Amino acid sequence: MKQPVRGNTNQTLYIVLKAGFLISLIPIIVLAFFNYPAADDLSAGDTAYWAWRDTGSILEVVKAAWENVEYNYENWSGVFASVFWTSLQPGIFGERFYGMTTVITVLLLLLGGFSLGKTLGREYLKADWYTLGCIVLLYLFTTIHLMPNGNEGLFWHAGVANYTWGFAFLLLLLGEILSLQKEQKEAKRMVKLIKACVLAVLVGGGNYITALQGTLWLGMLTVFFCFADGRKASRDRMKIASADGRKASRDRLKTAFADEKKADKDTTKTRIRQSPIKLVLKKNWPVILCTLVVIAAFAASVLAPGNAVRMGMSEGMGPVEAILQSFVYSIRFPVKEWTRWPVIALLLVAIPLMWDIADRMQFGFSCPAAVVALAYCLVSAGFTPSLYAQGSVEAGRLQDTVYFLYILALYASAFYLVGWINRCYRKMQVEKAAVEEKHQTGKSTKETMGRKIGKKLTWILLACFILASGIHLSINRNLYIGTEAAVVLLSGQAKIYRQENEERLQLLKDSTVKDVAVKPFSDPPKLLLFQDISFDSGEWINTVVAEYYGKESVKVE
């Protein structure tokens, strides 16, 4: 059931932000269809491509993708979910479909962000959607348009399917878990449980950054829910046990145990009869199950024989060194590279909205230091798998994924800090009130005025951000991925890139030509091309292209 809209909402702001955000995605989506498979797209998707070329059967394509998963699991990498998705790059059905990768990626990020946001807003924060929706849109804009490497995070399928999709699945999983915890209807609860378990497998079997994050997040949520419910159950028992003294308590317990059927219908008596542990397990078993599923999938991925083969070819760090270095990297990258002025400006736009939501809540926000420390540790954990396995985090797709986690942690920490400041402000207002009646009289007016000021401040900050962006874009048009994509399209660079790719494909698909020599790209867009073939036909990437199209050799002339 849709939550009723309360007064003083931010509906107009939400409509403006949503329209602007959707418009900003248009250049990205259009540019995606000027893109072509490259490098690992071909080595990962070759068996599926051959299956489609020879049979035209979707079932055979899926079988081929699964065969690739089995091979990689034994010989190269245990991330079975990621390997499956990378094997199914849309270009296998025809290069013109390759752009669907970006479309799917954007949709998954939007679904993940809005799913988690709506669940938090309606079920936990009790916020109106327009206010929370504005924050979600600002978060998504920051995530998509300011990611460190647009090519590997949005356009290159082998990077996107492995990492960006993994993060989107993590958002969807968190949203589903939180929604599942609040669902009362048994049928809907089972449907959500199935969806959550599927997502848990996709997260646990995906890249190790989001797999570790999924394990940590679900583990923390399980402990939190069980602790909260156990504490509540114990408190309820203590209240009932001490209501009329020991004698009255014993009489009550005897009455409750007298009639089992009646006790089953009475929630209070059922709580008396059951132990806190049983109540906790009864309510939280779906969340516990999902946590065990993601742990099992993660363990199956980590223990794959292929991981030993791959790690034998790279120099990673020891576990202790990797963890310690992670804390260093989680300061270095956010401070030096990721926290650019648009990130700060968009967060400032969101702060008055956060204040509005926090001001309506009953939550105490009493542990800001602990929350910020936890957020820092979670972001740090994002670097650990790559440092342990490879000793490096220089790959753009790795940085993109940790950047996504950083922005999520940044917004969550900012909201908690805003809530804490709000409670401090409330406390000061109470202390200043001469009498309780005077405080109550002025409360409604002060809150209304404060929220009106907050709304005006949001509009002012948004206008400043747009103005500053306009000034900056006159100097650097690549400030946002959307504007960079627009420049590539309007300049004709994308059109030339498409023409040159089509010329290459004519040679690569010509069955009479076995040794192919192609012209180098004149000016390939950085957003589209991950890596091109070289002048040496013996290079791995040249060999991959030759095998994919059935040639003896391929090189740049």
Secondary structure in CASP SS format (residue, H / E / C, confidence):
PFRMAT SS
TARGET T0000
AUTHOR 0000-0000-0000
METHOD secondary structure of the structure
MODEL  1
M C 1.00
K C 1.00
Q C 1.00
P C 1.00
V C 1.00
R C 1.00
G C 1.00
N C 1.00
T C 1.00
N C 1.00
Q H 1.00
T H 1.00
L H 1.00
Y H 1.00
I H 1.00
V H 1.00
L H 1.00
K H 1.00
A H 1.00
G H 1.00
F H 1.00
L H 1.00
I H 1.00
S H 1.00
L H 1.00
I H 1.00
P H 1.00
I H 1.00
I H 1.00
V H 1.00
L H 1.00
A H 1.00
F C 1.00
F C 1.00
N C 1.00
Y C 1.00
P C 1.00
A C 1.00
A C 1.00
D H 1.00
D H 1.00
L H 1.00
S H 1.00
A H 1.00
G H 1.00
D H 1.00
T H 1.00
A H 1.00
Y H 1.00
W H 1.00
A H 1.00
W H 1.00
R H 1.00
D H 1.00
T H 1.00
G C 1.00
S C 1.00
I H 1.00
L H 1.00
E H 1.00
V H 1.00
V H 1.00
K H 1.00
A H 1.00
A H 1.00
W H 1.00
E H 1.00
N H 1.00
V H 1.00
E H 1.00
Y H 1.00
N H 1.00
Y H 1.00
E H 1.00
N H 1.00
W C 1.00
S C 1.00
G C 1.00
V C 1.00
F H 1.00
A H 1.00
S H 1.00
V H 1.00
F H 1.00
W H 1.00
T H 1.00
S H 1.00
L C 1.00
Q C 1.00
P H 1.00
G H 1.00
I H 1.00
F H 1.00
G C 1.00
E H 1.00
R H 1.00
F H 1.00
Y C 1.00
G C 1.00
M H 1.00
T H 1.00
T H 1.00
V H 1.00
I H 1.00
T H 1.00
V H 1.00
L H 1.00
L H 1.00
L H 1.00
L H 1.00
L H 1.00
G H 1.00
G H 1.00
F H 1.00
S H 1.00
L H 1.00
G H 1.00
K H 1.00
T H 1.00
L H 1.00
G H 1.00
R H 1.00
E H 1.00
Y H 1.00
L H 1.00
K C 1.00
A C 1.00
D C 1.00
W H 1.00
Y H 1.00
T H 1.00
L H 1.00
G H 1.00
C H 1.00
I H 1.00
V H 1.00
L H 1.00
L H 1.00
Y H 1.00
L H 1.00
F H 1.00
T H 1.00
T H 1.00
I H 1.00
H H 1.00
L C 1.00
M C 1.00
P C 1.00
N C 1.00
G H 1.00
N H 1.00
E H 1.00
G H 1.00
L H 1.00
F H 1.00
W C 1.00
H H 1.00
A H 1.00
G H 1.00
V H 1.00
A H 1.00
N H 1.00
Y H 1.00
T H 1.00
W H 1.00
G H 1.00
F H 1.00
A H 1.00
F H 1.00
L H 1.00
L H 1.00
L H 1.00
L H 1.00
L H 1.00
G H 1.00
E H 1.00
I H 1.00
L H 1.00
S H 1.00
L H 1.00
Q H 1.00
K H 1.00
E C 1.00
Q C 1.00
K C 1.00
E H 1.00
A H 1.00
K H 1.00
R H 1.00
M H 1.00
V H 1.00
K H 1.00
L H 1.00
I H 1.00
K H 1.00
A H 1.00
C H 1.00
V H 1.00
L H 1.00
A H 1.00
V H 1.00
L H 1.00
V H 1.00
G H 1.00
G C 1.00
G C 1.00
N C 1.00
Y H 1.00
I H 1.00
T H 1.00
A H 1.00
L H 1.00
Q H 1.00
G H 1.00
T H 1.00
L H 1.00
W H 1.00
L H 1.00
G H 1.00
M H 1.00
L H 1.00
T H 1.00
V H 1.00
F H 1.00
F H 1.00
C H 1.00
F H 1.00
A H 1.00
D H 1.00
G H 1.00
R H 1.00
K H 1.00
A H 1.00
S H 1.00
R H 1.00
D H 1.00
R H 1.00
M H 1.00
K H 1.00
I H 1.00
A H 1.00
S C 1.00
A C 1.00
D C 1.00
G H 1.00
R H 1.00
K H 1.00
A H 1.00
S H 1.00
R H 1.00
D H 1.00
R H 1.00
L H 1.00
K H 1.00
T H 1.00
A H 1.00
F H 1.00
A H 1.00
D C 1.00
E H 1.00
K H 1.00
K H 1.00
A H 1.00
D H 1.00
K H 1.00
D C 1.00
T H 1.00
T H 1.00
K H 1.00
T H 1.00
R H 1.00
I H 1.00
R H 1.00
Q C 1.00
S C 1.00
P H 1.00
I H 1.00
K H 1.00
L H 1.00
V H 1.00
L H 1.00
K H 1.00
K H 1.00
N H 1.00
W H 1.00
P H 1.00
V H 1.00
I H 1.00
L H 1.00
C H 1.00
T H 1.00
L H 1.00
V H 1.00
V H 1.00
I H 1.00
A H 1.00
A H 1.00
F H 1.00
A H 1.00
A H 1.00
S H 1.00
V H 1.00
L C 1.00
A C 1.00
P H 1.00
G H 1.00
N H 1.00
A H 1.00
V H 1.00
R H 1.00
M H 1.00
G C 1.00
M C 1.00
S C 1.00
E C 1.00
G C 1.00
M C 1.00
G C 1.00
P H 1.00
V H 1.00
E H 1.00
A H 1.00
I H 1.00
L H 1.00
Q H 1.00
S H 1.00
F H 1.00
V H 1.00
Y H 1.00
S H 1.00
I H 1.00
R H 1.00
F H 1.00
P H 1.00
V H 1.00
K H 1.00
E H 1.00
W H 1.00
T C 1.00
R C 1.00
W H 1.00
P H 1.00
V H 1.00
I H 1.00
A H 1.00
L H 1.00
L H 1.00
L H 1.00
V H 1.00
A H 1.00
I H 1.00
P H 1.00
L H 1.00
M H 1.00
W H 1.00
D H 1.00
I H 1.00
A H 1.00
D H 1.00
R H 1.00
M C 1.00
Q C 1.00
F C 1.00
G C 1.00
F C 1.00
S C 1.00
C C 1.00
P H 1.00
A H 1.00
A H 1.00
V H 1.00
V H 1.00
A H 1.00
L H 1.00
A H 1.00
Y H 1.00
C H 1.00
L H 1.00
V H 1.00
S H 1.00
A H 1.00
G H 1.00
F H 1.00
T H 1.00
P H 1.00
S H 1.00
L H 1.00
Y H 1.00
A H 1.00
Q H 1.00
G C 1.00
S C 1.00
V C 1.00
E C 1.00
A C 1.00
G H 1.00
R H 1.00
L H 1.00
Q H 1.00
D H 1.00
T H 1.00
V H 1.00
Y H 1.00
F H 1.00
L H 1.00
Y H 1.00
I H 1.00
L H 1.00
A H 1.00
L H 1.00
Y H 1.00
A H 1.00
S H 1.00
A H 1.00
F H 1.00
Y H 1.00
L H 1.00
V H 1.00
G H 1.00
W H 1.00
I H 1.00
N H 1.00
R H 1.00
C H 1.00
Y H 1.00
R H 1.00
K H 1.00
M H 1.00
Q H 1.00
V H 1.00
E H 1.00
K H 1.00
A C 1.00
A C 1.00
V C 1.00
E H 1.00
E H 1.00
K H 1.00
H H 1.00
Q H 1.00
T H 1.00
G H 1.00
K H 1.00
S H 1.00
T H 1.00
K H 1.00
E H 1.00
T H 1.00
M H 1.00
G H 1.00
R H 1.00
K H 1.00
I H 1.00
G H 1.00
K H 1.00
K H 1.00
L H 1.00
T H 1.00
W H 1.00
I H 1.00
L H 1.00
L H 1.00
A H 1.00
C H 1.00
F H 1.00
I H 1.00
L H 1.00
A H 1.00
S H 1.00
G H 1.00
I H 1.00
H H 1.00
L H 1.00
S C 1.00
I C 1.00
N C 1.00
R C 1.00
N C 1.00
L C 1.00
Y C 1.00
I H 1.00
G H 1.00
T H 1.00
E H 1.00
A H 1.00
A H 1.00
V H 1.00
V H 1.00
L H 1.00
L H 1.00
S C 1.00
G C 1.00
Q H 1.00
A H 1.00
K H 1.00
I H 1.00
Y H 1.00
R H 1.00
Q H 1.00
E H 1.00
N H 1.00
E H 1.00
E H 1.00
R H 1.00
L H 1.00
Q H 1.00
L H 1.00
L H 1.00
K C 1.00
D C 1.00
S C 1.00
T C 1.00
V C 1.00
K C 1.00
D E 1.00
V E 1.00
A E 1.00
V E 1.00
K C 1.00
P C 1.00
F C 1.00
S C 1.00
D C 1.00
P C 1.00
P C 1.00
K C 1.00
L C 1.00
L C 1.00
L C 1.00
F C 1.00
Q C 1.00
D C 1.00
I C 1.00
S C 1.00
F C 1.00
D C 1.00
S C 1.00
G C 1.00
E C 1.00
W H 1.00
I H 1.00
N H 1.00
T H 1.00
V H 1.00
V H 1.00
A H 1.00
E H 1.00
Y H 1.00
Y H 1.00
G C 1.00
K C 1.00
E C 1.00
S E 1.00
V E 1.00
K E 1.00
V E 1.00
E C 1.00
END
